Amino acid sequence: MFDQPEFKDLGKCAALDDYLFKMGVLITLRRGKRELLKDYFAKCSQNLSDQMKVMMFFPFLGEIVEVGKYLKENGLPLKRRLRIQSTFRQKKYLSSKKVVILELLETLKKEDSLKSPGERQVVFDRVKNIGHEFWRQLFSFSLAIKAKNLPWALELKRELAKSSPYWNLIKSISFTHEEEIMIRDFILYALTQYQEVFEDSEDVKILAERFAQIGHTNDFRLIKSQLNADWSLTEIRSKFKNPLLKSEYFDFWYLIMMNRTSDTELRQNFRKAISKRSLLKARPGQMWVFEYFFPADENRRNEIIKKLLKMWKRKNLVDRYTVLRAASLPKIKKNLADKESSFLRADFQMKREFFTEVLNTGYSTEGTLYELFQLGDKNEDNLWWLML
């Protein structure tokens, strides 16, 4: 979505009045790089607004009562204090989820761990309660491999291979770069174990391609090279002849053929892949592809619109984001608006409402703030999401 750059000295103290620049400053602080700001604020401190001073010098207090006390001491009115305390409460909740994720990464990567069914059940109980679909699937996948449970591993492989490419844009937790490397190495470990236990290199290549899309840097692209999971165009064309593979993973083939062949070949092949049967069995995470291709066949269109409407009515924010993006295609939006009145509204209204909802979950904070900024929302109270 957006990888907000850290602070750069623009040489002008007036830049502190710029909302996007304030975001950069606070993100720099959030990443523990206060030293980058030292010289700049030595000459520009008089340009800091009272709001920025309160945020910049927020002492990272551990309890919500202490947060309220700090805000009150700095003159914030009750209504704003309550809103910021609510933000703090949600961020603390996500921090507790992050701790569990990091602990599970360590536990599941231990070579000699979880050999007994009882030990695996204890970990699985923690996984079930994690409250995040991607992490539940990934950790369950690892447990299935350790248990050498092929049917369970295959089902989870399908779920992961059909997961949305947008989950990390909408439901990501803030990890440090070192923690992202830890996640990447765990994924490499799990895929290597899967390949060794079940001797299935094709499934590994499909998953490696999916996982390579995670993160803002090239770190996760190493997954493909480490597992020798690159696809030649000849190999893609050959695999596409398999009717099961091309219909079940229709969005995957579109993804890896994009920018690899002509638009004509891409559309011809994709048209063959999306049968009525494949659409009926399609999972929400695969529906992103119709932002790029909406078939002319009326029966297929009706099935796509039916699925998108069902996704829109769910509370799953990743599904709703997929529908919003698909609705950027006028033909899709018109079909949706014929059946759902909310799509009669202007795009920017729907997007602003959606990203405000995402922001209040505490997920994907940096990217969501930037999206709201692009839509004209410059509420400085929102910037507290970067500091708490």
C-alpha positions as a printed Julia matrix, in Angstrom:
388×3 Matrix{Float64}:
   0.0     0.0     0.0
   2.46    2.6     1.22
   5.87    2.43    2.79
   6.09    5.9     4.36
   9.68    7.17    4.21
  11.38    8.12    7.41
  12.26   11.71    8.18
  14.59   13.56    5.84
  15.92   17.03    6.68
  14.22   19.29    4.17
  16.18   22.26    5.46
  13.05   24.33    6.1
  11.41   24.57    9.51
   8.14   25.49    7.81
   7.87   21.88    6.66
   6.58   21.06   10.13
   3.23   22.5     9.06
   2.91   19.82    6.39
   0.74   16.85    7.45
   2.68   14.27    5.43
   5.94   15.58    6.84
   4.55   15.19   10.37
   3.78   11.59    9.53
   7.39   11.05    8.48
   8.66   12.59   11.72
   6.43   10.43   13.91
   7.23    7.26   11.96
  10.92    7.99   12.47
  10.3     8.24   16.21
   8.17    5.11   16.14
  11.05    3.19   14.59
  13.39    4.28   17.37
  15.51    6.62   15.23
  15.2     9.8    17.27
  18.83   10.66   16.53
  17.88   11.47   12.93
  15.77   14.36   14.25
  18.23   15.84   16.73
  19.86   18.56   14.58
  16.68   19.48   12.78
  14.68   20.15   15.94
  17.56   21.99   17.55
  16.91   24.76   15.03
  13.17   24.21   14.44
  11.71   23.44   17.86
   9.92   26.81   17.93
   7.88   25.68   14.91
   6.42   22.65   16.68
   2.71   22.83   17.41
   1.56   21.97   20.92
  -0.08   18.8    19.52
   3.2    17.67   17.92
   5.13   18.31   21.13
   2.69   16.2    23.14
   2.97   13.35   20.61
   6.73   13.55   20.06
   7.54   13.47   23.75
   4.97   10.86   24.66
   6.83    8.65   27.18
   5.46    5.26   25.97
   3.61    4.64   29.23
   2.5     1.12   30.02
  -0.95    1.65   31.54
  -3.98    3.46   30.17
  -4.43    5.4    33.44
  -0.93    6.84   33.04
  -1.71    7.77   29.43
  -4.8     9.68   30.58
  -2.75   11.47   33.25
  -0.07   12.49   30.72
  -2.67   13.86   28.31
  -4.49   15.75   31.06
  -1.25   17.31   32.3
  -0.65   18.56   28.77
  -4.02   20.28   28.56
  -5.97   17.98   26.24
  -9.77   18.18   26.72
 -11.67   15.15   28.0
 -13.22   14.13   24.65
  -9.81   13.99   22.95
  -8.25   12.21   25.91
 -10.88    9.49   25.78
 -10.39    9.01   22.04
  -6.6     8.75   22.4
  -6.97    6.34   25.33
  -9.24    4.18   23.17
  -6.5     4.18   20.52
  -3.96    3.15   23.15
  -6.21    0.31   24.35
  -6.52   -1.14   20.82
  -2.8    -0.83   20.1
  -2.02   -2.6    23.37
  -4.39   -5.41   22.36
  -2.56   -5.79   19.04
   0.78   -5.75   20.84
  -0.37   -8.74   22.89
  -1.28  -10.54   19.63
   2.14   -9.73   18.23
   3.83  -11.27   21.29
   1.9   -14.51   20.73
   2.82  -14.56   17.02
   6.53  -14.13   17.78
   6.41  -16.83   20.46
   4.72  -19.26   18.07
   7.32  -18.53   15.39
  10.04  -19.61   17.82
   8.15  -22.61   19.2
   7.22  -24.09   15.83
  10.66  -23.65   14.32
  12.39  -25.82   16.91
  13.45  -29.0    15.15
  12.73  -31.43   17.98
   9.63  -29.75   19.36
   5.99  -30.88   19.42
   6.58  -34.57   18.74
   3.62  -35.76   20.79
  -0.07  -35.14   19.92
  -0.57  -33.58   23.35
   2.17  -31.0    22.81
   0.79  -30.13   19.36
  -2.75  -29.76   20.78
  -1.56  -27.22   23.36
   0.01  -25.12   20.61
  -2.99  -25.58   18.3
  -5.28  -24.19   21.03
  -3.15  -21.03   21.06
  -3.22  -20.86   17.25
  -7.03  -21.11   17.12
  -7.34  -18.12   19.44
  -4.98  -15.88   17.52
  -7.84  -14.06   15.78
  -6.07  -13.56   12.43
  -6.83  -15.78    9.47
  -3.39  -15.7     7.82
  -1.48  -16.53   11.0
  -3.96  -19.24   11.92
  -3.48  -20.85    8.51
   0.31  -20.54    8.52
   0.82  -21.94   12.02
  -1.73  -24.72   11.46
   0.14  -25.59    8.25
   3.35  -25.96   10.25
   1.59  -28.15   12.83
   0.14  -30.36   10.07
   3.64  -30.89    8.69
   5.02  -31.77   12.12
   2.17  -34.25   12.58
   2.8   -35.61    9.04
  -0.93  -35.2     8.46
  -1.1   -34.98    4.65
  -4.88  -34.34    4.24
  -4.75  -31.49    6.77
  -1.58  -30.05    5.22
  -3.11  -30.16    1.72
  -6.25  -28.36    2.86
  -4.18  -25.64    4.53
  -1.96  -25.43    1.46
  -5.07  -24.67   -0.61
  -6.22  -22.04    1.87
  -2.83  -20.31    1.85
  -2.5   -20.54   -1.94
  -5.93  -18.9    -2.29
  -5.41  -16.25    0.37
  -5.85  -12.62   -0.55
  -2.82  -10.64   -1.74
  -4.28   -7.71    0.22
  -4.21   -9.11    3.77
  -0.86   -7.48    4.49
  -2.18   -4.13    3.28
  -5.25   -4.16    5.51
  -4.52   -6.43    8.5
  -0.79   -6.18    9.06
   0.71   -5.75   12.5
   3.71   -3.48   12.84
   6.86   -5.63   12.91
  10.44   -4.42   13.05
  12.73   -5.29   10.16
  14.41   -7.95   12.31
  11.02   -9.48   13.11
  10.07   -9.5     9.42
  13.26  -11.45    8.7
  12.25  -13.87   11.45
   8.86  -14.35    9.75
  10.5   -14.88    6.37
  12.88  -17.47    7.8
   9.98  -19.29    9.46
   8.11  -19.46    6.14
  11.25  -20.82    4.46
  11.56  -23.41    7.24
   7.89  -24.49    6.91
   8.05  -24.82    3.11
  11.31  -26.75    3.29
   9.78  -29.12    5.84
   6.69  -29.57    3.65
   8.87  -30.43    0.66
  10.93  -32.92    2.65
   8.0   -34.63    4.4
   5.56  -34.82    1.48
   7.96  -34.58   -1.5
   5.78  -32.06   -3.3
   7.84  -29.41   -5.07
   4.97  -28.03   -7.2
   2.88  -27.01   -4.19
   5.96  -25.42   -2.65
   6.5   -23.31   -5.77
   2.9   -22.07   -5.68
   3.16  -21.15   -2.0
   6.59  -19.57   -2.43
   5.17  -17.27   -5.1
   2.37  -16.23   -2.76
   4.65  -15.62    0.21
   7.1   -13.63   -1.91
   4.46  -10.9    -2.12
   4.57  -10.25    1.65
   6.26   -7.15    3.02
   7.47   -3.85    1.58
  11.04   -4.93    0.87
  12.77   -7.57   -1.22
  13.44   -9.72    1.84
  10.48  -12.0     1.18
  11.38  -12.42   -2.48
  14.35  -14.45   -1.27
  11.86  -17.2    -0.47
  11.53  -17.95   -4.19
  15.24  -17.99   -4.91
  16.07  -20.07   -1.81
  13.53  -22.71   -2.87
  14.33  -22.49   -6.58
  10.7   -21.54   -7.15
  10.9   -19.25  -10.15
   8.6   -20.01  -13.09
   9.68  -19.81  -16.7
   7.04  -18.73  -19.21
   7.31  -22.14  -20.9
   6.65  -23.87  -17.58
   3.68  -21.61  -16.86
   2.13  -22.4   -20.25
   2.69  -26.11  -19.7
   1.13  -26.1   -16.22
  -1.8   -24.07  -17.49
  -2.83  -27.02  -19.66
  -3.7   -28.95  -16.51
  -7.47  -28.33  -16.2
  -7.51  -28.83  -12.43
  -4.64  -26.45  -11.73
  -5.84  -23.71  -14.04
  -9.43  -23.72  -12.76
  -8.71  -24.13   -9.04
  -5.92  -21.54   -8.94
  -7.18  -19.23  -11.71
  -6.09  -16.07   -9.88
  -2.61  -17.47   -9.23
  -2.01  -18.1   -12.92
  -3.2   -14.61  -13.76
  -0.78  -13.22  -11.16
   2.31  -14.97  -12.48
   1.42  -14.4   -16.15
   0.9   -10.67  -15.71
   3.66   -8.72  -17.43
   5.14  -12.02  -18.69
   3.16  -12.36  -21.9
   0.91  -10.36  -24.19
  -2.38   -8.98  -22.92
  -4.15  -11.01  -25.61
  -2.66  -14.33  -24.45
  -3.29  -13.47  -20.82
  -6.97  -12.72  -21.4
  -7.51  -15.74  -23.64
  -6.03  -18.11  -21.08
  -7.82  -16.51  -18.17
 -11.14  -16.67  -20.0
 -10.67  -20.44  -20.28
  -9.81  -20.78  -16.6
 -12.86  -19.08  -15.1
 -15.63  -21.58  -15.71
 -18.93  -21.39  -13.87
 -17.71  -24.28  -11.7
 -14.46  -22.55  -10.75
 -16.38  -19.4    -9.81
 -18.8   -21.36   -7.64
 -15.86  -22.85   -5.72
 -13.76  -19.67   -5.66
 -12.7   -18.34   -2.27
 -12.89  -14.65   -1.31
  -9.1   -14.32   -1.47
  -9.18  -15.11   -5.19
 -11.71  -12.45   -6.18
  -9.11   -9.66   -6.41
  -8.41  -10.69   -9.98
 -11.7    -9.29  -11.29
 -10.43   -5.8   -10.7
  -8.37   -6.51  -13.82
 -10.66   -8.74  -15.85
 -14.46   -8.83  -15.88
 -15.73  -11.48  -18.36
 -18.31  -10.63  -20.98
 -20.39  -13.76  -20.34
 -23.51  -12.75  -18.39
 -23.75  -15.94  -16.32
 -20.19  -15.58  -15.12
 -20.68  -11.9   -14.39
 -23.74  -12.67  -12.28
 -21.79  -15.22  -10.25
 -18.94  -12.75   -9.7
 -21.31   -9.98   -8.59
 -23.11  -12.4    -6.28
 -19.83  -13.34   -4.58
 -18.65   -9.73   -4.32
 -21.93   -8.67   -2.7
 -21.64  -11.51   -0.19
 -18.09  -10.4     0.61
 -19.18   -6.78    1.03
 -21.79   -7.72    3.61
 -19.26   -9.59    5.73
 -17.28   -7.86    8.49
 -13.99   -9.08    7.02
 -12.09   -5.92    6.08
  -9.82   -7.68    3.6
 -12.87   -8.96    1.71
 -14.44   -5.5     1.73
 -11.23   -3.94    0.43
 -11.19   -6.48   -2.41
 -14.72   -5.42   -3.36
 -13.84   -1.71   -3.16
 -10.95   -2.22   -5.54
 -13.08   -4.29   -7.92
 -15.72   -1.56   -7.83
 -13.19    0.86   -9.33
 -14.13   -0.86  -12.61
 -17.27    1.04  -13.78
 -18.97   -2.11  -15.09
 -18.59   -3.86  -11.76
 -19.68   -0.84   -9.75
 -22.82   -0.47  -11.87
 -23.73   -4.12  -11.34
 -23.12   -3.81   -7.59
 -25.11   -0.56   -7.35
 -28.1    -2.24   -9.01
 -28.3    -4.58   -6.01
 -26.69   -2.63   -3.15
 -27.51    1.06   -2.61
 -24.23    1.86   -0.82
 -22.46    1.61   -4.19
 -24.46    4.58   -5.44
 -22.17    6.8    -3.36
 -19.02    8.44   -4.72
 -15.85    6.34   -4.6
 -14.01    8.76   -2.31
 -16.84    8.63    0.24
 -16.8     4.86    0.35
 -13.02    4.75    0.59
 -12.82    7.35    3.34
 -15.42    5.51    5.4
 -13.62    2.21    4.83
 -10.12    3.43    5.72
 -11.43    5.18    8.83
 -12.83    1.81    9.88
  -9.48    0.12    9.17
  -7.6     2.79   11.13
  -9.77    2.2    14.19
  -8.73   -1.46   14.22
  -5.07   -0.44   14.67
  -3.9    -2.62   11.76
  -1.81   -1.3     8.83
  -1.55    2.11   10.48
   1.03    3.81    8.26
  -0.56    2.84    4.96
  -4.08    3.6     6.18
  -3.11    7.09    7.37
  -1.58    7.79    4.0
  -4.72    6.59    2.19
  -6.83    8.92    4.36
  -4.41   11.77    3.68
  -4.82   11.17   -0.05
  -8.59   11.4     0.47
  -8.25   14.77    2.2
  -8.34   13.65    5.85
  -5.71   15.55    7.86
  -7.01   15.0    11.37
  -3.97   15.28   13.62
  -5.59   13.13   16.3
  -5.26   10.21   13.87
  -1.47   10.56   14.09
  -1.61    9.18   17.63
  -1.89    5.74   16.01
   1.8     6.16   15.11
   2.91    6.85   18.66
   0.9     4.55   20.94
